[in-house]
């Protein structure tokens, strides 16, 4: 009996090892081929941004740095270690971004921050996004790295995310002209030093609020309970993931001339798919009156965000294989599937009308000292709390 059990476990362990080694090989080969393809056909900059995306995928997977779980933890248990790690990430980003953006150019590349109006569209879209990320199981970056890491349910969320983004571009015009105020960036209103100090005060306020709330519920504040740190296999401490993602942001700013974004690529992918089935979206105001119009006629490999998103998924695939955790499952309860579809649609639509997602609006917006990022954060967090309460209705724990 014991001998058979030991043999069975050995067989399972060997099967897991073989599967992950093969996955690692496939991920490494695909990454190398795509890098060479981009380097040869689209220039060194696209190749470099793909490498940055790969790095982001590894970081996100090994640090399990999802915004969704951190916000859900605050709502469910009052523990705020994940949210405090985000505040550190944002604070370091502001310290680096603000002087760089103020000079307007680096290494011959014009650079700009992520700044947008504060209006009703941001509030409504961010609330939808926050609700959607708890039902769908991930934010924008979270959907990419968990799907790339082999989570089957997140592939459904990703497909619905793309569909929701397309619908958002269709209805984009309806959200133009809603009540609001023009863009406000602290660094533009109060200078570099003022922008940095003002931002650091806001980060400190959020940090302190999470500490008070956690003490109120548990009488003590704890950090993440992680051990057995491994660079190649993970898991990484949250703080390591936070600081590593700052490097991703800075590299993106320097190479692309603007901060990191994710969801504009989903809108483009949706438009490309719509074109294949005969739907002409080029006359929609979103495409005919804005910058993305030119990308409809070009390859997705010419699009910075698309290239980085593909890199994130491949990076997460490699990281999952290194951690020996790549194990897709096709057995999904219907409630989980429904939540993924609804959540993905809300994620895509919300991001399109709210000037971005947890990366483009929250991380990049606040990192650029734009107040729309803080408005997005408040609305998305409120939606996240509601989504956390609704998760059990779909059988999600």
C-alpha positions in Angstrom: 0.0 0.0 0.0 2.7 2.5 1.0 4.9 1.3 -1.8 2.2 1.9 -4.4 1.4 5.3 -3.0 5.1 6.3 -3.1 5.3 5.1 -6.7 2.2 7.0 -7.7 3.6 10.2 -6.1 6.9 9.7 -7.9 5.1 9.3 -11.2 3.1 12.5 -10.6 6.2 14.4 -9.7 8.0 13.2 -12.8 5.1 14.1 -15.0 5.0 17.6 -13.5 8.7 18.0 -14.0 8.5 16.9 -17.7 5.5 19.1 -18.4 7.2 22.2 -17.0 10.5 21.5 -18.7 8.7 21.3 -22.0 6.8 24.4 -21.3 10.0 26.2 -20.4 11.6 25.2 -23.6 8.6 26.2 -25.7 8.4 29.6 -23.9 12.1 30.3 -24.3 12.1 29.4 -28.0 9.0 31.5 -28.7 10.4 34.4 -26.8 13.7 34.2 -28.7 12.1 33.9 -32.1 9.7 36.8 -31.4 12.5 39.0 -30.2 14.5 38.3 -33.3 11.4 38.9 -35.5 10.8 42.3 -33.8 14.4 43.3 -33.9 14.8 42.6 -37.6 11.4 43.9 -38.8 10.4 46.6 -36.4 13.7 47.9 -35.0 15.7 47.5 -31.8 13.2 49.6 -29.8 10.3 47.2 -30.3 12.6 44.3 -29.5 13.7 46.1 -26.3 10.1 46.8 -25.2 9.3 43.1 -25.8 12.1 42.2 -23.4 10.7 44.7 -20.9 7.4 42.9 -21.2 9.0 39.6 -20.7 10.6 40.9 -17.5 7.3 42.3 -16.3 5.6 38.8 -16.8 8.3 37.1 -14.7 8.1 39.8 -12.0 4.3 39.7 -11.8 4.2 35.9 -11.7 7.0 35.3 -9.2 5.9 38.2 -6.9 2.2 37.3 -7.4 1.9 41.1 -7.7 -1.8 41.4 -8.6 -3.7 44.5 -7.6 -7.0 42.4 -7.3 -6.0 40.2 -4.4 -4.4 43.0 -2.5 -7.5 45.1 -2.6 -9.7 42.1 -1.8 -7.6 41.3 1.2 -8.3 44.8 2.6 -12.0 44.3 2.1 -12.1 40.8 3.4 -9.7 40.7 6.3 -8.4 44.2 6.8 -4.8 43.2 6.0 -3.1 45.9 4.0 0.4 44.6 3.2 -0.3 44.4 -0.5 -1.8 47.9 -0.7 1.2 49.3 1.3 3.6 47.6 -1.2 1.7 49.4 -4.0 2.2 52.7 -2.1 6.0 52.1 -2.0 5.9 51.2 -5.7 4.0 54.4 -6.5 6.3 56.6 -4.3 9.5 55.4 -5.9 7.9 55.8 -9.4 7.0 59.5 -8.6 10.5 60.2 -7.4 12.0 58.9 -10.7 9.2 60.0 -13.1 8.7 63.6 -12.0 12.1 65.0 -12.9 12.3 62.9 -16.0 8.9 64.1 -17.3 9.7 67.7 -16.4 12.7 67.8 -18.7 10.6 66.5 -21.6 13.2 64.5 -23.3 15.7 61.7 -22.6 18.3 60.3 -25.0 16.6 62.1 -27.9 13.1 60.7 -27.1 10.3 63.0 -26.2 8.6 61.8 -23.0 5.2 62.6 -21.4 3.3 61.5 -18.4 -0.1 59.8 -18.2 -2.5 62.7 -17.5 -6.3 62.8 -18.1 -9.4 64.7 -17.0 -11.2 64.2 -13.8 -14.8 63.5 -14.8 -17.8 61.2 -14.5 -16.4 58.8 -17.1 -13.4 58.1 -14.9 -15.6 57.5 -11.9 -18.1 55.2 -13.7 -15.4 53.3 -15.7 -13.1 52.8 -12.8 -16.0 51.5 -10.6 -16.9 49.0 -13.4 -13.3 48.0 -13.6 -13.0 47.5 -9.8 -16.1 45.3 -9.8 -15.0 43.4 -12.9 -11.5 42.6 -11.6 -13.0 40.8 -8.6 -15.5 38.8 -10.6 -13.0 38.2 -13.5 -10.2 37.3 -11.1 -7.6 39.8 -12.2 -6.8 43.3 -13.2 -5.3 44.2 -16.6 -1.8 43.0 -15.8 -3.1 40.3 -13.5 -5.2 38.9 -16.3 -2.2 38.7 -18.6 0.2 37.1 -16.3 -2.2 34.5 -14.8 -3.5 33.6 -18.3 0.1 33.3 -19.5 0.9 31.2 -16.4 -1.7 28.6 -17.4 -4.9 29.7 -15.6 -7.6 28.5 -17.9 -10.4 30.7 -16.4 -8.3 33.8 -17.0 -8.2 33.0 -20.7 -12.0 33.4 -20.6 -11.6 36.7 -18.7 -9.0 37.8 -21.3 -11.3 37.0 -24.2 -14.2 38.9 -22.5 -11.8 41.7 -21.6 -11.1 42.2 -25.3 -14.8 42.1 -26.2 -15.6 44.6 -23.5 -12.8 46.9 -24.8 -14.3 46.7 -28.3 -17.7 47.6 -27.0 -16.1 50.5 -25.1 -14.6 51.9 -28.3 -18.1 51.6 -29.9 -19.7 53.7 -27.1 -16.7 55.9 -26.5 -18.4 59.0 -28.0 -21.3 58.7 -25.5 -18.8 59.4 -22.6 -17.2 62.5 -24.2 -18.4 65.8 -22.8 -19.6 64.4 -19.4 -19.3 66.7 -16.4 -15.7 67.1 -15.1 -12.6 69.3 -14.8 -9.6 69.4 -17.1 -6.5 67.4 -16.3 -4.6 68.3 -13.1 -1.0 67.1 -12.5 0.6 68.1 -9.2 4.0 68.5 -10.8 2.5 71.0 -13.4 0.6 72.9 -10.8 3.2 73.1 -8.0 6.5 72.2 -9.7 8.7 69.2 -9.5 9.3 69.4 -5.7 5.7 70.3 -5.0 4.5 67.5 -7.1 6.7 65.0 -5.3 6.0 66.2 -1.8 2.2 66.3 -2.5 2.3 62.8 -3.8 4.3 61.5 -0.9 1.8 63.0 1.5 -1.0 61.1 -0.2 0.9 57.9 -0.2 1.6 58.3 3.5 -2.1 59.0 4.2 -3.1 55.7 2.5 -0.3 53.8 4.2 -1.3 55.2 7.6 -5.0 54.5 6.9 -4.3 50.8 6.2 -2.2 50.5 9.4 -5.0 52.0 11.5 -7.6 49.8 9.9 -5.6 46.7 10.3 -4.9 47.4 13.9 -8.6 48.1 14.5 -9.5 44.6 13.2 -6.5 42.6 14.4 -4.7 44.7 17.0 -1.5 44.2 15.1 0.0 44.8 11.7 1.7 42.0 9.8 3.8 41.8 6.7 3.4 39.1 4.1 4.0 35.6 5.5 6.5 34.5 2.8 9.7 32.4 3.0 11.9 30.1 0.8 12.7 33.0 -1.6 14.2 32.0 -4.9 15.0 34.3 -7.8 14.4 31.7 -10.5 11.5 29.8 -9.0 9.8 32.3 -6.7 8.0 33.3 -4.7 9.4 36.8 -4.5 8.6 39.2 -1.6 6.0 41.8 -2.5 8.5 44.6 -1.9 10.9 43.0 -4.5 8.0 42.8 -7.0 7.1 46.5 -6.3 10.6 47.8 -6.9 11.1 45.6 -9.9 7.9 47.0 -11.5 9.2 50.5 -11.0 12.1 49.4 -13.3 9.5 48.2 -15.9 7.8 51.6 -15.7 11.0 53.6 -16.1 12.2 51.4 -19.0 8.9 51.9 -20.7 9.0 55.6 -20.3 12.5 55.8 -21.7 11.9 53.5 -24.6 8.4 54.4 -25.6 8.3 58.0 -24.5 5.3 57.5 -22.3 4.4 55.4 -19.2 3.3 51.7 -19.2 -0.2 50.8 -20.5 -2.1 47.6 -21.1 -5.7 47.9 -22.2 -5.4 50.0 -25.4 -4.0 46.8 -27.0 -7.1 44.9 -26.1 -9.2 47.5 -27.9 -6.9 47.1 -31.0 -7.0 43.3 -30.8 -10.8 43.5 -30.7 -11.0 45.8 -33.6 -8.7 43.5 -35.6 -10.9 40.5 -34.9 -14.0 42.6 -35.8 -12.4 43.4 -39.1 -11.8 39.7 -39.8 -15.6 39.0 -39.4 -16.5 41.9 -41.6 -17.2 44.7 -39.1 -15.7 48.0 -40.1 -14.8 50.0 -36.9 -12.7 52.6 -38.7 -15.7 55.0 -38.8 -16.3 54.8 -35.0 -15.4 58.1 -33.4 -12.8 56.4 -31.1 -10.9 55.3 -34.1 -11.6 58.1 -36.5 -10.9 61.0 -34.1 -8.1 59.7 -31.9 -4.5 58.6 -32.2 -5.3 54.8 -32.4 -6.8 55.3 -35.9 -3.4 54.7 -37.6 -2.9 51.4 -35.8 -5.9 49.8 -37.5 -3.9 49.6 -40.7 -0.7 48.4 -39.1 0.4 45.1 -37.6 -0.1 44.6 -33.9 3.7 44.1 -33.7 4.0 47.8 -34.6 2.0 48.6 -31.4 4.1 49.1 -28.3 1.4 48.0 -25.9 0.6 44.8 -27.9 4.3 43.8 -28.0 4.6 44.3 -24.2 1.4 42.4 -23.5 2.6 39.5 -25.5 5.9 39.7 -23.6 4.1 39.7 -20.3 2.2 36.5 -21.2 5.3 34.7 -22.4 7.3 35.9 -19.4 4.6 34.5 -17.1 4.7 31.2 -19.0 8.4 30.9 -18.5 8.1 31.9 -14.8 5.3 29.3 -14.2 7.5 26.6 -15.8 10.5 27.6 -13.7 8.3 27.4 -10.6 7.0 24.0 -11.8 3.4 25.4 -11.5 2.3 25.3 -15.1 -0.8 23.0 -14.9 -3.8 24.2 -17.0 -7.2 22.7 -16.0 -10.3 22.5 -18.2 -12.6 21.7 -15.3 -14.4 25.0 -14.5 -17.7 25.4 -12.6 -20.3 27.3 -14.6 -20.4 30.0 -11.9 -16.7 30.6 -12.4 -17.2 30.8 -16.2 -20.1 33.3 -15.8 -18.0 35.5 -13.4 -15.1 35.5 -15.9 -17.3 36.6 -18.8 -19.1 39.3 -16.8 -16.0 40.4 -15.1 -14.0 40.6 -18.4 -16.7 42.6 -20.1 -16.7 45.1 -17.2 -12.9 45.3 -17.2 -12.7 46.1 -20.9 -15.6 48.6 -21.0 -14.5 50.3 -17.8 -10.9 50.7 -18.8 -11.8 52.2 -22.2 -14.0 55.0 -20.8 -11.9 55.7 -17.7 -8.6 56.5 -19.6 -7.0 53.3 -18.6 -6.7 50.5 -16.1 -4.8 49.7 -12.9 -1.6 50.2 -14.9 -2.4 53.0 -17.3 -4.6 55.1 -15.0 -3.6 54.0 -11.5 0.1 53.1 -11.7 1.1 55.4 -14.6 -1.4 58.1 -13.8 -0.5 58.5 -10.1 3.2 58.0 -11.0 2.8 61.0 -13.3 1.3 63.0 -10.4 -2.1 63.2 -12.2 -5.1 63.5 -9.9 -7.2 61.5 -12.3 -5.2 58.5 -11.1 -6.3 59.1 -7.5 -9.9 59.5 -8.6 -9.6 56.3 -10.5 -8.2 54.6 -7.4 -11.1 55.7 -5.2 -13.8 54.6 -7.6 -12.1 51.3 -8.6 -11.6 50.5 -4.9 -15.3 51.0 -4.2 -16.2 48.8 -7.1 -13.7 46.2 -5.9 -15.4 46.1 -2.4 -18.7 45.4 -4.1 -17.1 42.8 -6.3 -15.6 41.1 -3.3 -19.1 40.9 -1.7 -20.5 39.4 -5.0 -17.8 36.7 -5.5 -19.6 34.0 -3.3 -22.7 34.3 -5.5 -20.6 32.8 -8.3 -18.9 30.2 -6.1 -15.7 32.2 -5.9 -13.8 32.1 -2.6 
